[in-house]
Amino acid sequence: MKRTIILSLILLSALFISCSKKSVQTTESGKLKVGLVFDVGGRGDKSFNDAAYRGLEKAKNELGVDFEYIEPGPGADREAALRQFATRPDIKLIFGIGFIFTDEITKMAQEFPNKDFACVDYTYDQTKTIPPNLLALEFKEDEGCFLVGAIAGLTTKTQAVGFVGGMESPLIKKFEKSYEAGVKYVNPECKVFISYAGVTGDAFKNPGKGKELALGQYSQGADIIFHASGVTGLGVFEAARETKKLAIGVDSDQYNEAPGFILTSMIKSVDVAVFDCIRQEKDGKFNGGKAETFGLNSKGVDYIYNDKNNNLISEGTRKRAEEIRELIIAGKIATFLK
């Protein structure tokens, strides 16, 4: 009797182990699952976050991966959101979208060495080491901003243009300074008005403030305003429509937010960066511990131009902009004046 019971227990144990192994194998052979935490403003900002979401959608359609995302929260909520994904056994790759995630995602990568992480616009400090399971995705915003600045400087009729930033921070100051450098490169006498919506992350989600700042600049004579302010920029576009002046979009092609009043948009191929990172993960070639940079030469940044939507850019301006593009790529122009 004892032998029968023992034999039965052995068989049950073997069956349990067999089922457990099968369950693990099913999980391992299933689809790659990605987790992503959005920047301030969240999905639907018509700009930075939406570009990241397009990367997820492309990965789902072309690579067959699954994904989940979490809308942004203030302060510690970013860390909590990243941790929520990091503790999930079914999620292997986790994105933080925006420079504001730099500290939290570095901490999470160190705490969860068996997970892979990627951060768009990671603030890279050369005095510190990026964890080997973290990939910093950076863009040469200065190159794209310089180009749209040159286009603004060549297009203005009032010899005054503007810039509206979201959170006053080193990254957005880079947008500002490079834009101003581009304006001055082609039009040294042009005035450039500068305004910021605030000094916290909330400055990226305040369209009312964006409209107020833009109306102020337009009233001072600016006829073109470039924004780098997330959802706040939607207020800039509203001001452009009301005053019948021009605006320049950012991160994505924002023409449809104010048709006829968008001169161009400075785009960052966040969707391409997100997609490429997911593809690396899927192919087992994720290569963290470094910064990967996208610029004009790789189409990581650019300005939008097509005959249908950007007919406000003259042929002469378009030709000059393309000449400047080649000079930037060749390293013959200092696009960021500190």
C-alpha positions as a printed Julia matrix, in Angstrom:
338×3 Matrix{Float64}:
  0.0    0.0     0.0
  2.8    2.4     0.99
  4.64   1.53   -2.24
  1.48   2.36   -4.24
  1.06   5.69   -2.47
  4.73   6.59   -2.93
  4.58   5.59   -6.6
  1.44   7.69   -7.05
  3.12  10.7    -5.42
  6.14  10.3    -7.68
  3.92  10.16  -10.77
  1.96  13.22   -9.61
  5.19  15.11   -8.94
  6.51  14.2   -12.37
  3.25  15.32  -13.96
  3.36  18.63  -12.03
  6.97  19.27  -13.08
  6.15  18.37  -16.67
  3.17  20.76  -16.71
  5.26  23.49  -15.09
  7.96  23.15  -17.74
  5.37  23.24  -20.48
  3.87  26.41  -19.01
  7.28  28.11  -18.93
  8.02  27.03  -22.48
  4.7   28.44  -23.65
  5.52  31.79  -22.03
  9.02  31.84  -23.49
  7.82  30.99  -26.98
  5.03  33.56  -26.89
  5.12  37.11  -28.22
  7.59  39.64  -26.91
  5.76  42.07  -24.64
  6.86  45.67  -24.19
  5.89  48.18  -21.49
  6.01  51.94  -22.06
  5.45  54.89  -19.71
  4.54  58.13  -21.45
  5.95  61.59  -20.83
  3.96  64.52  -19.43
  0.93  65.14  -21.63
  0.44  61.46  -22.39
 -0.95  59.83  -25.47
 -2.9   62.22  -27.66
 -0.46  65.13  -27.39
 -0.19  65.19  -31.22
  3.57  65.37  -30.77
  6.27  63.58  -28.76
  4.22  60.89  -27.03
  2.15  60.13  -30.09
  5.37  59.58  -32.04
  6.43  56.97  -29.46
  3.03  55.29  -29.73
  3.42  55.05  -33.52
  6.63  53.11  -32.87
  4.71  50.67  -30.67
  1.98  50.23  -33.26
  4.52  49.61  -36.01
  6.28  47.0   -33.86
  2.96  45.29  -33.21
  2.04  45.23  -36.9
  5.43  44.36  -38.36
  7.16  42.4   -35.6
  4.16  40.76  -33.96
  4.91  42.07  -30.45
  2.4   43.01  -27.76
  2.59  46.15  -25.66
  1.04  47.97  -22.74
  1.42  51.61  -21.76
  0.86  53.77  -18.7
 -0.08  57.43  -18.79
  2.28  59.79  -16.94
  2.05  60.81  -13.32
  3.92  63.36  -11.2
  7.19  62.68   -9.41
  7.39  59.27   -7.77
  4.58  57.99   -9.99
  7.1   57.63  -12.79
  9.19  55.26  -10.73
  6.09  53.37   -9.61
  4.95  52.96  -13.22
  8.35  51.68  -14.34
  8.46  49.32  -11.36
  5.0   48.01  -12.2
  6.31  46.81  -15.56
  9.7   45.68  -14.21
  8.07  43.29  -11.74
  5.95  41.68  -14.44
  7.46  38.36  -15.63
  5.84  38.7   -19.06
  7.44  42.08  -19.9
 11.05  42.1   -21.01
 11.62  45.62  -22.43
 10.5   48.83  -20.71
 10.52  52.37  -22.15
 10.5   55.72  -20.38
  9.52  58.49  -22.79
 11.21  61.79  -21.98
 14.31  63.23  -20.29
 12.35  63.54  -17.06
 12.67  59.73  -16.64
 16.47  59.71  -16.6
 17.05  59.22  -12.87
 14.15  56.83  -12.29
 14.9   54.55  -15.23
 18.6   54.39  -14.33
 17.62  53.28  -10.83
 15.2   50.66  -12.19
 17.8   49.28  -14.61
 20.22  48.81  -11.74
 17.57  47.2    -9.56
 16.29  44.85  -12.28
 19.37  43.64  -14.21
 17.39  40.88  -15.95
 15.11  43.4   -17.66
 16.01  45.71  -20.53
 15.21  49.41  -20.48
 15.29  52.27  -22.98
 14.8   55.99  -22.44
 14.01  58.53  -25.14
 15.85  61.83  -24.57
 17.88  60.33  -21.74
 20.07  63.01  -20.13
 23.51  61.54  -20.67
 26.15  62.43  -18.1
 29.6   61.39  -19.35
 30.89  61.22  -15.78
 28.51  58.35  -15.04
 28.11  54.88  -16.53
 24.88  53.84  -18.23
 23.76  50.43  -16.89
 24.42  47.61  -19.41
 20.69  46.85  -19.67
 19.72  50.46  -20.43
 19.85  52.09  -23.87
 19.83  55.89  -24.01
 18.04  57.15  -27.12
 19.18  60.68  -27.96
 18.49  63.09  -30.81
 20.47  65.95  -32.3
 17.65  68.42  -31.74
 20.1   71.24  -32.35
 20.42  70.25  -36.01
 16.68  70.18  -36.66
 16.0   73.33  -34.63
 18.75  75.22  -36.42
 17.14  74.3   -39.75
 13.62  75.46  -38.79
 15.18  78.58  -37.31
 16.81  79.31  -40.65
 13.48  78.74  -42.4
 11.78  81.14  -39.97
 14.51  83.73  -40.45
 14.16  83.53  -44.22
 10.35  83.64  -44.15
  9.56  86.37  -41.6
  8.14  89.6   -42.97
  8.26  91.53  -39.69
 11.87  90.68  -38.85
 10.68  89.22  -35.54
 10.01  85.6   -34.6
  9.34  83.76  -31.34
  9.99  80.63  -29.31
  7.68  79.11  -26.68
  9.19  76.4   -24.5
  7.47  74.1   -22.02
  9.54  73.32  -18.94
 12.65  75.49  -18.73
 15.33  72.81  -18.68
 18.68  72.02  -20.35
 17.02  70.01  -23.14
 14.43  72.64  -24.06
 17.07  75.38  -23.77
 18.92  73.42  -26.44
 15.86  73.75  -28.7
 15.71  77.47  -27.98
 19.39  78.25  -28.51
 19.66  76.2   -31.7
 16.51  77.76  -33.17
 17.82  81.24  -32.4
 21.2   80.34  -33.93
 19.46  79.24  -37.13
 17.44  82.46  -37.31
 20.55  84.61  -36.79
 22.6   82.59  -39.28
 20.4   83.73  -42.17
 18.98  86.94  -40.7
 21.31  88.55  -38.11
 19.01  91.53  -37.49
 15.9   89.47  -36.74
 14.49  89.69  -33.2
 13.79  86.42  -31.35
 11.32  86.54  -28.45
 11.71  83.76  -25.84
  9.08  82.54  -23.38
  8.65  79.49  -21.12
  5.47  78.06  -19.67
  7.08  77.06  -16.36
  9.82  75.2   -14.53
  8.06  71.89  -13.79
  6.72  69.06  -15.92
  3.26  70.63  -15.83
  4.57  73.27  -18.24
  4.22  70.69  -21.01
  0.45  70.37  -20.55
 -0.9   73.91  -20.31
 -2.44  75.04  -23.63
 -3.93  78.12  -21.97
 -0.47  79.32  -20.96
  0.86  78.49  -24.41
 -1.81  80.66  -26.02
 -1.15  83.51  -23.6
  2.6   83.49  -24.3
  2.11  83.24  -28.05
 -0.39  86.1   -28.16
  2.12  88.2   -26.25
  4.86  87.5   -28.79
  2.58  88.06  -31.78
  1.48  91.41  -30.3
  5.15  92.45  -30.11
  5.58  91.86  -33.82
  6.53  88.2   -34.19
  4.91  86.61  -37.22
  6.31  83.07  -36.69
  6.57  81.13  -33.4
  8.31  77.8   -32.88
  7.16  75.81  -29.88
  8.84  72.98  -27.97
  6.21  72.52  -25.3
  4.16  69.36  -25.8
  0.42  69.86  -25.29
  1.1   73.49  -24.33
  1.9   74.06  -27.99
 -1.72  73.47  -28.94
 -2.38  76.87  -27.36
  0.32  78.38  -29.58
 -1.51  77.03  -32.63
 -4.8   78.51  -31.38
 -3.1   81.9   -31.08
 -1.71  81.54  -34.61
 -5.18  80.88  -35.99
 -6.69  83.84  -34.12
 -4.02  86.29  -35.24
 -3.56  84.75  -38.68
  0.16  84.38  -38.02
  2.41  81.34  -38.44
  3.67  78.64  -36.08
  6.2   75.81  -36.28
  5.35  72.39  -34.85
  7.64  70.01  -33.01
  8.46  66.29  -32.75
  5.68  65.21  -35.18
  4.16  66.76  -38.31
  1.62  69.09  -36.68
  0.16  70.66  -39.82
 -3.32  69.26  -39.17
 -3.51  71.06  -35.82
 -3.81  74.42  -37.6
 -3.98  73.92  -41.4
 -2.73  76.95  -43.29
 -0.94  78.38  -40.26
  1.85  75.8   -39.76
  4.97  76.84  -41.62
  6.68  73.49  -40.97
  7.44  71.12  -38.08
 10.77  70.05  -36.6
 10.34  66.31  -36.34
 12.18  63.78  -34.19
 11.86  60.19  -35.35
 10.93  58.9   -31.92
  8.79  56.26  -33.63
 11.81  54.96  -35.53
 13.95  54.85  -32.38
 11.27  52.96  -30.42
 10.68  50.51  -33.26
 14.39  49.84  -33.81
 14.93  49.23  -30.1
 12.06  46.72  -30.0
 13.45  44.98  -33.07
 16.85  44.66  -31.39
 15.16  43.11  -28.36
 13.14  40.69  -30.47
 16.24  39.61  -32.41
 18.24  39.1   -29.21
 20.57  41.96  -30.13
 19.68  44.54  -27.5
 22.84  46.53  -26.89
 22.57  48.69  -23.78
 25.12  50.55  -21.71
 25.45  53.34  -24.26
 23.77  56.29  -25.94
 22.42  55.89  -29.47
 22.1   59.22  -31.28
 19.87  60.17  -34.22
 20.58  63.27  -36.32
 20.01  64.85  -39.73
 22.33  62.41  -41.42
 20.2   59.43  -40.35
 16.87  61.29  -40.7
 16.53  61.11  -36.93
 15.59  64.8   -37.02
 14.34  66.84  -39.96
 11.84  69.46  -41.01
  8.58  68.73  -42.79
  8.17  69.79  -46.38
  5.74  68.7   -49.04
  4.08  70.59  -51.87
  0.58  70.2   -50.45
  1.0   71.29  -46.84
  4.13  73.43  -46.8
  3.52  75.83  -49.67
  4.26  78.68  -47.24
  7.95  77.81  -47.67
  9.16  79.54  -50.83
 11.27  77.74  -53.38
 14.22  79.98  -52.55
 13.9   79.23  -48.83
 13.61  75.53  -49.51
 16.79  75.62  -51.62
 18.71  77.54  -48.95
 17.49  75.17  -46.23
 18.8   72.18  -48.18
 22.18  73.88  -48.61
 22.29  74.5   -44.85
 21.36  70.86  -44.21
 24.43  69.69  -46.13
 26.67  72.13  -44.26
 25.36  70.85  -40.92
 25.9   67.21  -41.89
 29.42  68.08  -43.03
 30.12  69.66  -39.63
 30.63  73.14  -41.05
 28.01  74.9   -38.9
 27.9   75.2   -35.12
 24.2   74.49  -34.61
 24.13  74.89  -30.83
 25.45  78.09  -29.32
 25.82  77.6   -25.55
